[in-house]
Amino acid sequence: MMRRTFAVVGAVVALVAGVGCTIAPDSAPRDVPPEERALLVADGSEGAETAGEARIYLVAPSDDGGSRLLRSVQRDVAPQPAALLEVLFAGPNQSELDSRLRTEIPSGTRLLGTRATGETLFVDVSDEILELTGEALTLAVAQIVFTAVEIPGIQTVRLRVEGDDQSWPRSDGQPRSGSLRVFDYPGLVESSQPAYPGVPA
């Protein structure tokens, strides 16, 4: 009888101790004190860059030797013409370089001015961009066009060099003067949709 009593008492003590060691869930979100925030980090590695809502377009690598495409990447910058294009002209950051993202806009290209008129953004750049030819020029112009139309209200881009209008190549290689649209560069941006699985054989 006494042995059974000790067994029951022992079970009750173990149950109480187990309940006392559990962590009750919070009933509502709460701020984590600064001194406890380090406990939430799994390791000492540096986190990713701040991701913003604005986007610029860089050139993605071509693994199969085919045509290179543009890829949009996020930037923590106001979606204003000068600010966004300056970030584009600065090129990829280190993590993007490590992922083999590039820009075709020549180093040293300067943004000389921007002016929005209705749905058209006039973009004036320095003449380094004229050093490009062929696919490189097409990609560089497309980077500017796709980035510019990320700005609310902008649908077309009028790209000038040192204040002068130019003819720019479309994705089919044909020159186009006047305003440029994303429709001048069909198929030049990577799809954000995942690839469909193959049909079973």
Secondary structure, DSSP 8 states (H G I E B T S, - for coil): -HHHHHHHHHHHHHHHHHHHHS----SS-----HHHHGGG-SSS--------SEEEEEE---TTSS---EEEEEE-S-S-HHHHHHHHHH---HHHHHTT-B--S-TT--EEEEEEETTEEEEEE-GGGGG--HHHHHHHHHHHHHHHTTSTT--EEEEEETTEE--EE-TTS-EE-S-B-GGGSTT-B---S--------
